[in-house]
Amino acid sequence: MGYDFQDSNENHFNVLTLYNSTYENASFIPMPFALLRIPHSLNAVSNAYLQLIQGSGVKMLLDFTKEMPKQATRLTFDFSAVAGPLFFEWVVVLLFPKKIQVMLTYLVYEKQHKLRTMMKMHGLGDGPYWIIYYMYFLIFSTVYLIVFVIFGSIIGVNFFKINDYSIQFVFFFSFINLQIVLAFLASSFFSKVNTAQAIAYLYIFGSGLMAGYLIRNFIEGGKFPRHWITVLEIIPAFSLYRGLYELGQYAVRSSETGSPGMRWSDLNDHMNGMRDVLIIIILEWLVLLPVAYYFDYASSVGHRSSPLSIIKHLLKKDPTWRRITANEIDGKDVHIEMEKVDIIKEREAVDQVLQQQQTSGYAVVCDDLRKVYHGKDGNPDKFAVQGVSLALPYGECLGILGPNGAGKSSFISMMIGFVKPTSGNAFVRGFSIQNDMEKIYSSMGVCPQNDMLWETLTGREHLQFYGRLKGLSGSSLDLVVDESLRSVNLLHGGAPDKQVKKYSGGMRRRLSVAISLIGDAKVVYMDEPSTGLDPASRKSLWSAVKQAKQDRAIILTTHSMEEAETLCDRLCIMVDGKLQCIGTPKENHVAAHS
């Protein structure tokens, strides 16, 4: 404390007292006594001065002191003062569940229900799929960001008002792009929506809490090495928090001192971590973009590819035909059995087509196609398809009959790219299913055994979407969609505009058939298309299939001999993965096997 008695004399007593706030911070002194330290000290000094001037008999009692009047203090709440943890949690709760969690759900949902594969089978390649979804997520998130910043500025939040808007946009926009890439990358490792959602929420809140605790303490503590803080910011949640922290600190400083918020020139300040954050986010995006595309490619074709598969895919040459030799059947024993004459003739016809390199003249050519599911835990291997050879010209419908477990669905799964053959090959319009499925998809239609539909889309929207994939647009698309709905008896009763989740099983099945036939698909696969249909709907469906086969090839699996005889030009019977016979429905040996 300090005292100034210069204006005091024998007739006038005036003292100026100067003191700091030590008494407020004296934790070793109880609060009531700490508050009395100033008046007690002033009382002792004043009495000493008076006694010096007036004599030892003069005494004065000073019980309290009063500060000079000052301007009233405005009670304000600056959001930026708590912009660190609170703002981070706000962003996590409101922004990222709208972004990464929803994106991950979209991508994994389509993977879980094989909708992604269904789109590929109808001509949507990986590149267009990525561009469409990337732009959709980017536009959605950018609009959200702009509204978010505008709203914060309108309500007067200094975090948005004080800091340079261009810095905010670059920071948030860069992070949005990184999150989109992370969603694509993460979707490659999940096959169930519920699992993906649970892990996403755990990551969001767990990493958010860790970032809020560690980054702030490390920065403000001053003892943690700066370069290690930068290393931690490689974790996206940490880089997000650091960027928000820096913007919040500049907003707080502006509120207290009147200084401007963060400007681009401030990024040169070595204490400002925003520059490092932007560099890390952009570099991560550039590195993870091709990595995410690779993993997405490797996991989207129905099987896990090897790490080198994308290199082989990019470097492969135009399709060539070749025979699969006996040595390429993975060392399996080959059982030579007496084949029937019709099977031998079909195999010889396939041999002739391959020798003359005429696969492009046929819709489908299968050459000794085999599929083996290797046993696990000591179980024997399952030979699902064993040496199927056949040639299918355009304008023909081939029916495949057989009991459950005969290999019909495994054969179709290989032909449409769900699984890869163990050995052998097949050519669709001259392209190999081993190497060229991407080129086959554009001319292929599929009605899978299990309906692959979006629950929230209507029947009309499904057909419009797949019609566009086949190159239809405008009025011609509308005409084709209406005709497709009419052909499967879905045009009336409000069915076209109902969401698929409100469809019965039979309606879903008819819609799947309509999807497989829409557009100019030259090869159509139908896996038990009439399952679950009533007799009237079944006959209507048969009429649509017979009309569609005039300029295309159709391979159809069924349990119904009536359906096979009505629709198919040729029939083959499959038992234990082998073709037992092949011929027209009227041939006696086919009828005998039925």
C-alpha positions as CSV (number, residue, x, y, z in Angstrom):
1,M,0.0,0.0,0.0
2,G,1.0,3.6,-0.5
3,Y,-0.2,6.9,1.1
4,D,0.0,10.5,-0.2
5,F,-0.4,13.2,2.5
6,Q,0.9,16.1,0.4
7,D,-2.4,18.0,0.4
8,S,-2.8,17.7,4.2
9,N,-2.0,20.3,6.8
10,E,-3.0,21.4,10.3
11,N,-6.5,22.6,9.0
12,H,-7.1,20.1,6.2
13,F,-6.7,16.3,6.1
14,N,-6.6,14.7,2.7
15,V,-4.9,11.3,2.0
16,L,-4.6,9.4,-1.3
17,T,-4.3,5.7,-0.8
18,L,-2.9,3.4,-3.4
19,Y,-3.1,-0.4,-3.2
20,N,-3.2,-3.5,-5.4
21,S,-5.4,-6.6,-5.3
22,T,-3.1,-8.7,-3.1
23,Y,-5.7,-8.8,-0.4
24,E,-8.1,-10.6,-2.8
25,N,-5.6,-13.3,-3.6
26,A,-4.2,-13.8,0.0
27,S,-5.5,-17.4,0.3
28,F,-3.7,-17.8,3.6
29,I,-5.8,-15.1,5.3
30,P,-9.5,-15.8,6.0
31,M,-11.8,-13.7,3.8
32,P,-13.4,-11.5,6.6
33,F,-9.9,-10.5,7.9
34,A,-8.6,-9.9,4.3
35,L,-11.4,-7.4,3.7
36,L,-10.5,-5.4,6.8
37,R,-6.8,-5.1,5.9
38,I,-7.2,-1.9,4.0
39,P,-9.3,0.1,6.5
40,H,-7.1,-1.1,9.4
41,S,-3.9,-0.1,7.7
42,L,-5.4,3.3,6.6
43,N,-6.6,3.9,10.2
44,A,-3.2,3.3,11.7
45,V,-1.4,5.5,9.1
46,S,-4.0,8.3,9.5
47,N,-3.7,8.4,13.3
48,A,0.1,8.4,13.1
49,Y,0.0,11.5,10.8
50,L,-2.6,13.4,12.9
51,Q,-0.5,12.8,16.0
52,L,2.5,14.1,14.2
53,I,0.6,17.3,13.3
54,Q,-1.7,17.9,16.3
55,G,0.1,16.0,19.1
56,S,-0.1,12.6,20.7
57,G,-3.5,13.3,22.2
58,V,-5.4,13.4,18.9
59,K,-7.1,10.2,17.8
60,M,-9.5,9.2,15.0
61,L,-11.4,6.0,14.4
62,L,-11.8,4.9,10.7
63,D,-14.2,2.0,10.3
64,F,-14.4,1.7,6.5
65,T,-13.2,3.0,3.2
66,K,-15.2,3.8,0.1
67,E,-13.9,3.7,-3.5
68,M,-14.3,6.7,-5.7
69,P,-17.4,6.4,-8.0
70,K,-16.7,4.8,-11.4
71,Q,-18.6,4.0,-14.5
72,A,-21.1,1.2,-14.2
73,T,-19.9,-2.1,-15.6
74,R,-22.1,-3.7,-18.3
75,L,-23.0,-7.3,-17.7
76,T,-22.2,-9.1,-21.0
77,F,-22.0,-12.7,-22.1
78,D,-19.6,-13.3,-24.9
79,F,-20.1,-16.6,-26.5
80,S,-16.5,-16.5,-27.8
81,A,-15.3,-16.6,-24.2
82,V,-16.4,-20.2,-24.0
83,A,-15.9,-20.9,-27.7
84,G,-13.5,-23.7,-27.0
85,P,-15.2,-26.8,-25.5
86,L,-18.7,-25.5,-25.8
87,F,-18.5,-24.4,-29.4
88,F,-16.7,-27.7,-30.3
89,E,-19.5,-29.7,-28.7
90,W,-22.0,-27.5,-30.6
91,V,-20.3,-28.3,-33.9
92,V,-20.1,-32.0,-33.1
93,V,-23.8,-32.3,-32.0
94,L,-25.3,-30.2,-34.8
95,L,-22.9,-30.3,-37.7
96,F,-21.1,-33.6,-37.8
97,P,-24.0,-36.0,-37.2
98,K,-25.6,-34.1,-40.1
99,K,-22.4,-34.9,-42.1
100,I,-20.2,-37.8,-41.3
101,Q,-22.7,-39.9,-39.5
102,V,-25.4,-39.4,-42.2
103,M,-22.9,-39.9,-45.0
104,L,-21.6,-43.1,-43.4
105,T,-25.2,-44.3,-43.0
106,Y,-26.0,-43.6,-46.6
107,L,-22.9,-45.4,-47.9
108,V,-23.1,-48.4,-45.6
109,Y,-26.9,-48.8,-46.1
110,E,-26.4,-49.1,-49.8
111,K,-23.6,-51.5,-49.3
112,Q,-25.5,-53.6,-46.7
113,H,-28.6,-54.0,-49.0
114,K,-26.4,-54.4,-52.1
115,L,-27.9,-51.4,-53.7
116,R,-24.4,-50.2,-54.6
117,T,-23.8,-53.4,-56.5
118,M,-27.3,-53.2,-58.0
119,M,-26.5,-49.7,-59.4
120,K,-23.2,-51.0,-60.8
121,M,-24.9,-53.9,-62.5
122,H,-27.1,-51.4,-64.3
123,G,-24.3,-49.2,-65.5
124,L,-23.3,-46.8,-62.7
125,G,-19.5,-46.9,-62.5
126,D,-17.4,-46.2,-59.4
127,G,-16.3,-42.8,-60.8
128,P,-19.8,-41.3,-61.4
129,Y,-21.0,-42.8,-58.1
130,W,-18.2,-41.0,-56.2
131,I,-18.8,-37.7,-58.1
132,I,-22.6,-37.8,-57.5
133,Y,-22.3,-38.6,-53.8
134,Y,-19.3,-36.3,-53.2
135,M,-21.0,-33.3,-54.7
136,Y,-24.3,-34.1,-52.9
137,F,-22.6,-34.2,-49.5
138,L,-20.4,-31.2,-50.3
139,I,-23.3,-29.0,-51.4
140,F,-25.4,-30.1,-48.5
141,S,-22.7,-29.4,-45.9
142,T,-21.6,-26.1,-47.5
143,V,-25.2,-24.7,-47.4
144,Y,-25.4,-25.8,-43.8
145,L,-22.1,-24.1,-43.1
146,I,-23.2,-20.8,-44.7
147,V,-26.5,-20.8,-42.8
148,F,-24.6,-21.6,-39.6
149,V,-22.2,-18.7,-40.0
150,I,-24.9,-16.2,-41.1
151,F,-27.1,-17.1,-38.2
152,G,-24.2,-16.7,-35.7
153,S,-23.4,-13.3,-37.2
154,I,-27.0,-12.1,-37.0
155,I,-27.4,-13.0,-33.3
156,G,-24.1,-11.1,-32.6
157,V,-21.7,-13.9,-31.8
158,N,-18.2,-12.4,-31.9
159,F,-16.7,-15.7,-33.0
160,F,-18.3,-15.1,-36.4
161,K,-18.6,-11.3,-36.5
162,I,-15.0,-10.4,-35.6
163,N,-12.9,-13.0,-37.4
164,D,-12.3,-12.7,-41.2
165,Y,-15.1,-14.5,-43.0
166,S,-12.8,-15.8,-45.7
167,I,-10.6,-17.6,-43.1
168,Q,-13.7,-19.1,-41.5
169,F,-14.9,-20.4,-44.9
170,V,-11.6,-21.8,-45.9
171,F,-11.2,-23.6,-42.6
172,F,-14.7,-25.1,-42.5
173,F,-14.8,-25.9,-46.2
174,S,-11.5,-27.7,-46.0
175,F,-12.6,-29.7,-43.1
176,I,-15.9,-30.6,-44.8
177,N,-14.0,-32.1,-47.7
178,L,-11.8,-34.1,-45.3
179,Q,-14.9,-35.4,-43.5
180,I,-16.5,-36.6,-46.8
181,V,-13.3,-38.5,-47.7
182,L,-13.2,-40.0,-44.2
183,A,-16.8,-41.1,-44.6
184,F,-16.0,-42.9,-47.9
185,L,-12.9,-44.5,-46.3
186,A,-14.8,-45.6,-43.2
187,S,-17.7,-47.1,-45.2
188,S,-15.3,-49.6,-46.8
189,F,-14.8,-51.3,-43.4
190,F,-18.4,-51.6,-42.3
191,S,-21.1,-53.9,-43.6
192,K,-23.9,-53.1,-41.1
193,V,-25.5,-49.7,-40.6
194,N,-26.0,-50.1,-36.9
195,T,-22.3,-50.9,-36.3
196,A,-21.2,-48.0,-38.5
197,Q,-23.5,-45.6,-36.6
198,A,-22.3,-46.8,-33.2
199,I,-18.6,-46.5,-34.1
200,A,-19.2,-43.1,-35.7
201,Y,-20.8,-41.7,-32.6
202,L,-18.1,-43.1,-30.3
203,Y,-15.4,-41.6,-32.5
204,I,-17.2,-38.2,-32.6
205,F,-17.8,-37.8,-28.9
206,G,-14.6,-39.6,-27.8
207,S,-12.3,-37.7,-30.0
208,G,-14.1,-34.5,-29.3
209,L,-13.7,-34.8,-25.5
210,M,-10.1,-35.8,-25.9
211,A,-9.3,-32.9,-28.1
212,G,-11.1,-30.4,-25.8
213,Y,-9.1,-31.7,-22.8
214,L,-5.6,-32.2,-24.4
215,I,-5.2,-29.5,-26.9
216,R,-6.4,-26.6,-24.6
217,N,-4.2,-27.9,-21.7
218,F,-1.2,-28.4,-23.9
219,I,-1.4,-24.9,-25.5
220,E,-2.2,-23.0,-22.4
221,G,0.2,-25.0,-20.2
222,G,3.1,-24.1,-22.4
223,K,5.2,-27.1,-21.3
224,F,4.2,-29.5,-24.1
225,P,6.5,-29.2,-27.2
226,R,4.9,-27.3,-30.1
227,H,5.8,-29.9,-32.7
228,W,4.0,-32.6,-30.7
229,I,0.9,-30.5,-30.7
230,T,1.2,-30.4,-34.5
231,V,1.5,-34.2,-34.6
232,L,-1.7,-34.6,-32.5
233,E,-3.5,-32.3,-35.0
234,I,-3.2,-35.1,-37.6
235,I,-6.2,-36.5,-35.9
236,P,-9.1,-34.7,-37.6
237,A,-11.0,-33.9,-34.4
238,F,-7.8,-32.4,-32.9
239,S,-7.2,-30.2,-35.9
240,L,-10.9,-29.0,-35.8
241,Y,-10.6,-28.1,-32.1
242,R,-7.3,-26.3,-32.7
243,G,-8.8,-24.2,-35.4
244,L,-11.9,-23.4,-33.3
245,Y,-9.7,-22.6,-30.4
246,E,-7.6,-20.1,-32.4
247,L,-10.7,-18.3,-33.8
248,G,-12.2,-18.2,-30.3
249,Q,-9.1,-16.7,-28.8
250,Y,-9.0,-13.9,-31.3
251,A,-12.7,-13.2,-30.6
252,V,-12.1,-13.0,-26.9
253,R,-9.1,-10.7,-27.4
254,S,-11.2,-8.5,-29.6
255,S,-13.9,-8.2,-27.0
256,E,-11.4,-7.3,-24.2
257,T,-9.1,-5.0,-26.0
258,G,-11.0,-3.8,-29.1
259,S,-8.4,-5.4,-31.4
260,P,-9.5,-6.8,-34.8
261,G,-10.2,-10.5,-35.0
262,M,-8.1,-13.0,-36.9
263,R,-6.9,-11.8,-40.3
264,W,-4.8,-13.6,-42.9
265,S,-1.7,-11.6,-41.8
266,D,-2.1,-13.2,-38.3
267,L,-1.3,-16.6,-39.7
268,N,2.3,-15.5,-39.9
269,D,2.4,-15.3,-36.1
270,H,4.3,-18.3,-34.8
271,M,1.9,-18.5,-31.9
272,N,-1.1,-18.8,-34.2
273,G,-1.8,-22.5,-35.0
274,M,-4.4,-21.9,-37.7
275,R,-1.8,-22.1,-40.5
276,D,-0.6,-25.5,-39.4
277,V,-4.2,-26.7,-39.1
278,L,-5.1,-25.6,-42.7
279,I,-1.9,-27.3,-44.1
280,I,-2.6,-30.5,-42.2
281,I,-6.3,-30.7,-43.3
282,I,-5.5,-30.0,-47.0
283,L,-2.6,-32.5,-47.0
284,E,-4.7,-35.2,-45.3
285,W,-7.4,-34.6,-47.9
286,L,-5.0,-35.0,-50.8
287,V,-3.5,-38.2,-49.3
288,L,-6.7,-39.9,-48.1
289,L,-8.7,-39.2,-51.3
290,P,-7.0,-41.8,-53.5
291,V,-6.7,-44.2,-50.5
292,A,-10.5,-43.9,-49.9
293,Y,-11.2,-44.5,-53.6
294,Y,-9.0,-47.6,-53.6
295,F,-10.6,-49.2,-50.5
296,D,-14.0,-48.3,-51.9
297,Y,-13.2,-49.9,-55.2
298,A,-11.8,-53.0,-53.5
299,S,-14.8,-53.5,-51.3
300,S,-17.7,-52.6,-53.7
301,V,-17.5,-55.5,-56.2
302,G,-18.9,-58.2,-53.9
303,H,-15.6,-59.5,-52.6
304,R,-12.4,-58.2,-51.0
305,S,-9.7,-57.5,-53.6
306,S,-6.0,-57.7,-53.0
307,P,-4.0,-54.5,-52.4
308,L,-2.6,-54.7,-56.0
309,S,-6.0,-55.3,-57.7
310,I,-6.5,-51.6,-58.5
311,I,-3.1,-51.5,-60.3
312,K,-4.1,-54.5,-62.3
313,H,-7.5,-52.9,-63.0
314,L,-5.9,-49.7,-64.3
315,L,-3.2,-51.4,-66.4
316,K,-5.3,-54.2,-67.9
317,K,-5.5,-54.4,-71.7
318,D,-8.6,-54.8,-73.8
319,P,-10.5,-58.1,-73.2
320,T,-9.0,-61.2,-74.7
321,W,-10.3,-64.7,-74.6
322,R,-8.5,-67.7,-73.3
323,R,-9.2,-71.2,-72.1
324,I,-8.9,-72.1,-68.5
325,T,-6.8,-75.2,-68.3
326,A,-7.1,-78.1,-65.9
327,N,-4.0,-77.0,-64.0
328,E,-5.9,-73.8,-63.0
329,I,-8.6,-75.6,-61.0
330,D,-6.7,-75.0,-57.8
331,G,-5.4,-78.5,-57.6
332,K,-8.9,-80.0,-57.1
333,D,-9.6,-83.5,-58.3
334,V,-11.3,-83.7,-61.6
335,H,-13.9,-86.4,-61.8
336,I,-14.6,-87.5,-65.4
337,E,-18.1,-88.7,-65.7
338,M,-20.2,-89.9,-68.7
339,E,-22.0,-86.7,-69.9
340,K,-25.2,-86.9,-71.9
341,V,-25.1,-86.2,-75.6
342,D,-26.8,-82.8,-75.3
343,I,-24.2,-81.6,-72.7
344,I,-21.3,-82.8,-74.9
345,K,-22.8,-81.0,-77.9
346,E,-23.1,-77.8,-75.9
347,R,-19.5,-78.0,-74.7
348,E,-18.3,-78.7,-78.2
349,A,-20.3,-75.6,-79.5
350,V,-18.6,-73.5,-76.8
351,D,-15.1,-74.9,-77.8
352,Q,-15.8,-73.9,-81.4
353,V,-16.9,-70.4,-80.5
354,L,-13.8,-69.9,-78.4
355,Q,-11.4,-71.3,-81.0
356,Q,-12.8,-69.0,-83.6
357,Q,-12.8,-66.1,-81.2
358,Q,-16.5,-65.4,-81.8
359,T,-17.6,-64.7,-78.3
360,S,-18.8,-61.2,-79.2
361,G,-21.4,-62.8,-81.6
362,Y,-23.2,-64.4,-78.6
363,A,-24.9,-62.8,-75.7
364,V,-23.4,-65.3,-73.2
365,V,-20.7,-67.9,-73.5
366,C,-19.7,-69.9,-70.4
367,D,-16.5,-72.0,-70.5
368,D,-16.1,-74.6,-67.8
369,L,-17.3,-72.3,-65.1
370,R,-16.6,-73.4,-61.6
371,K,-17.2,-72.1,-58.1
372,V,-15.8,-73.7,-54.9
373,Y,-16.6,-72.3,-51.4
374,H,-13.7,-73.4,-49.2
375,G,-14.6,-75.1,-46.0
376,K,-13.8,-73.6,-42.6
377,D,-13.0,-75.2,-39.2
378,G,-12.3,-78.6,-40.8
379,N,-15.5,-78.7,-43.0
380,P,-15.1,-79.9,-46.6
381,D,-15.2,-77.6,-49.6
382,K,-18.5,-76.9,-51.2
383,F,-18.6,-77.4,-55.0
384,A,-21.4,-75.0,-55.9
385,V,-20.9,-74.9,-59.7
386,Q,-18.9,-77.6,-61.5
387,G,-17.8,-77.1,-65.1
388,V,-20.8,-75.3,-66.7
389,S,-20.4,-74.7,-70.4
390,L,-23.1,-73.2,-72.6
391,A,-23.6,-70.6,-75.4
392,L,-26.7,-68.3,-75.5
393,P,-27.5,-66.4,-78.6
394,Y,-29.6,-63.2,-78.7
395,G,-33.4,-63.5,-78.7
396,E,-33.3,-66.6,-76.5
397,C,-34.5,-67.3,-73.0
398,L,-32.6,-70.0,-71.2
399,G,-34.3,-71.5,-68.1
400,I,-32.3,-73.2,-65.3
401,L,-34.2,-75.6,-63.1
402,G,-33.1,-77.6,-60.1
403,P,-33.7,-78.2,-56.4
404,N,-32.5,-75.9,-53.7
405,G,-28.7,-76.0,-53.3
406,A,-28.3,-77.1,-56.9
407,G,-26.0,-74.1,-57.7
408,K,-28.5,-72.0,-59.7
409,S,-28.0,-68.8,-57.6
410,S,-24.3,-69.3,-57.4
411,F,-24.1,-69.5,-61.2
412,I,-26.2,-66.2,-61.4
413,S,-24.0,-64.6,-58.7
414,M,-20.9,-65.2,-60.8
415,M,-22.5,-64.0,-64.0
416,I,-23.6,-60.7,-62.4
417,G,-20.4,-60.0,-60.5
418,F,-21.4,-60.8,-56.9
419,V,-18.7,-63.4,-56.6
420,K,-15.7,-64.4,-58.7
421,P,-15.4,-67.8,-60.3
422,T,-12.9,-70.2,-58.8
423,S,-11.9,-71.2,-62.3
424,G,-13.2,-71.1,-65.8
425,N,-14.6,-68.0,-67.5
426,A,-17.7,-66.6,-69.1
427,F,-18.0,-63.9,-71.8
428,V,-21.0,-61.5,-72.0
429,R,-21.1,-59.8,-75.4
430,G,-17.4,-60.7,-75.7
431,F,-16.3,-59.3,-72.4
432,S,-14.8,-61.5,-69.6
433,I,-16.6,-61.7,-66.3
434,Q,-13.1,-62.3,-64.7
435,N,-11.7,-59.0,-65.9
436,D,-14.3,-56.8,-67.6
437,M,-17.4,-56.6,-65.4
438,E,-17.3,-52.8,-65.6
439,K,-17.9,-53.0,-69.3
440,I,-20.5,-55.7,-69.0
441,Y,-22.7,-53.8,-66.5
442,S,-23.8,-51.1,-69.0
443,S,-25.6,-53.6,-71.1
444,M,-26.9,-55.9,-68.3
445,G,-30.2,-56.1,-66.4
446,V,-30.7,-58.0,-63.2
447,C,-33.6,-59.2,-61.1
448,P,-31.9,-60.7,-58.1
449,Q,-33.3,-63.4,-55.9
450,N,-33.7,-61.0,-53.0
451,D,-35.3,-57.6,-53.9
452,M,-32.7,-54.7,-53.7
453,L,-34.8,-51.6,-53.3
454,W,-34.7,-48.3,-51.4
455,E,-37.4,-48.3,-48.7
456,T,-38.1,-44.5,-49.0
457,L,-38.3,-44.3,-52.8
458,T,-41.5,-44.9,-54.8
459,G,-41.8,-47.5,-57.6
460,R,-41.8,-44.7,-60.2
461,E,-38.7,-43.1,-58.7
462,H,-36.9,-46.5,-58.9
463,L,-37.7,-46.9,-62.6
464,Q,-36.8,-43.3,-63.4
465,F,-33.4,-43.7,-61.7
466,Y,-32.5,-46.9,-63.4
467,G,-33.9,-45.6,-66.7
468,R,-31.5,-42.6,-66.5
469,L,-28.7,-45.0,-65.9
470,K,-29.6,-46.7,-69.2
471,G,-29.5,-43.4,-71.0
472,L,-33.2,-42.5,-71.1
473,S,-34.4,-38.9,-70.4
474,G,-37.3,-36.5,-70.9
475,S,-40.6,-37.7,-72.3
476,S,-39.1,-41.0,-73.6
477,L,-38.2,-41.8,-70.0
478,D,-41.7,-41.1,-68.8
479,L,-43.2,-43.3,-71.5
480,V,-40.9,-46.2,-70.8
481,V,-41.5,-45.9,-67.0
482,D,-45.3,-46.0,-67.5
483,E,-45.0,-48.9,-69.9
484,S,-42.8,-50.8,-67.4
485,L,-45.2,-50.2,-64.6
486,R,-48.1,-51.3,-66.8
487,S,-46.3,-54.5,-67.9
488,V,-46.0,-55.7,-64.3
489,N,-49.4,-54.5,-63.2
490,L,-48.2,-51.6,-61.0
491,L,-49.6,-48.6,-62.9
492,H,-52.9,-48.3,-61.2
493,G,-54.2,-47.9,-57.6
494,G,-51.6,-45.4,-56.6
495,A,-48.9,-48.0,-56.6
496,P,-46.4,-46.0,-58.7
497,D,-46.2,-43.2,-56.2
498,K,-46.2,-45.3,-53.0
499,Q,-43.0,-45.7,-51.1
500,V,-41.5,-49.2,-51.5
501,K,-41.7,-49.9,-47.8
502,K,-45.5,-49.9,-48.2
503,Y,-45.4,-52.5,-51.0
504,S,-46.3,-56.1,-50.5
505,G,-43.8,-58.8,-51.2
506,G,-45.4,-59.5,-54.6
507,M,-45.3,-55.8,-55.6
508,R,-41.7,-55.6,-54.7
509,R,-41.0,-58.6,-56.9
510,R,-42.8,-57.2,-59.8
511,L,-40.9,-53.9,-59.4
512,S,-37.6,-55.8,-59.4
513,V,-38.5,-57.5,-62.7
514,A,-39.5,-54.1,-64.2
515,I,-36.1,-52.7,-63.2
516,S,-34.3,-55.5,-64.9
517,L,-36.1,-55.0,-68.2
518,I,-36.0,-51.2,-68.4
519,G,-33.8,-49.6,-71.0
520,D,-31.9,-51.4,-73.7
521,A,-30.3,-54.2,-71.6
522,K,-29.0,-56.9,-74.0
523,V,-28.5,-59.6,-71.3
524,V,-31.0,-60.0,-68.5
525,Y,-30.6,-62.3,-65.5
526,M,-33.7,-63.3,-63.5
527,D,-33.3,-65.3,-60.3
528,E,-36.7,-66.9,-59.5
529,P,-38.6,-63.8,-60.7
530,S,-42.1,-65.0,-60.0
531,T,-41.5,-66.0,-56.4
532,G,-44.4,-64.8,-54.2
533,L,-46.7,-63.7,-57.0
534,D,-50.4,-64.6,-57.3
535,P,-51.5,-66.4,-60.5
536,A,-52.8,-63.3,-62.2
537,S,-49.7,-61.3,-61.5
538,R,-47.5,-64.2,-62.6
539,K,-49.2,-64.4,-66.0
540,S,-48.9,-60.7,-66.4
541,L,-45.2,-60.9,-65.6
542,W,-44.7,-63.8,-68.1
543,S,-46.3,-61.7,-70.8
544,A,-43.8,-58.8,-70.1
545,V,-40.8,-61.2,-70.2
546,K,-41.9,-62.9,-73.4
547,Q,-42.2,-59.5,-75.1
548,A,-38.8,-58.3,-73.8
549,K,-36.8,-61.3,-75.0
550,Q,-37.3,-60.5,-78.7
551,D,-34.0,-58.5,-79.0
552,R,-32.1,-59.7,-75.9
553,A,-30.9,-62.8,-74.1
554,I,-32.5,-63.8,-70.8
555,I,-31.2,-66.4,-68.3
556,L,-33.9,-67.3,-65.8
557,T,-33.8,-69.6,-62.8
558,T,-37.1,-71.1,-61.5
559,H,-38.7,-74.0,-59.6
560,S,-41.8,-73.9,-61.8
561,M,-41.9,-76.2,-64.8
562,E,-44.9,-74.2,-66.0
563,E,-43.0,-71.0,-65.9
564,A,-40.0,-72.6,-67.7
565,E,-42.1,-74.0,-70.5
566,T,-44.0,-70.7,-71.0
567,L,-41.0,-68.4,-71.1
568,C,-37.9,-70.4,-72.1
569,D,-36.7,-71.5,-75.5
570,R,-34.3,-73.9,-73.9
571,L,-34.1,-75.5,-70.5
572,C,-31.2,-77.0,-68.5
573,I,-31.4,-78.9,-65.3
574,M,-28.7,-78.4,-62.7
575,V,-28.0,-80.8,-59.8
576,D,-25.1,-80.5,-57.4
577,G,-23.6,-77.7,-59.5
578,K,-23.6,-79.7,-62.8
579,L,-25.7,-79.5,-65.9
580,Q,-27.6,-82.7,-66.3
581,C,-29.3,-82.0,-69.6
582,I,-30.1,-79.1,-71.9
583,G,-32.6,-78.7,-74.7
584,T,-36.0,-77.4,-75.7
585,P,-38.9,-77.9,-73.3
586,K,-40.6,-80.3,-75.7
587,E,-37.7,-82.7,-75.9
588,N,-38.4,-85.9,-74.2
589,H,-35.2,-86.1,-72.1
590,V,-35.8,-82.7,-70.5
591,A,-39.4,-83.6,-69.7
592,A,-38.2,-86.9,-68.1
593,H,-35.8,-85.0,-65.8
594,S,-38.4,-82.6,-64.7
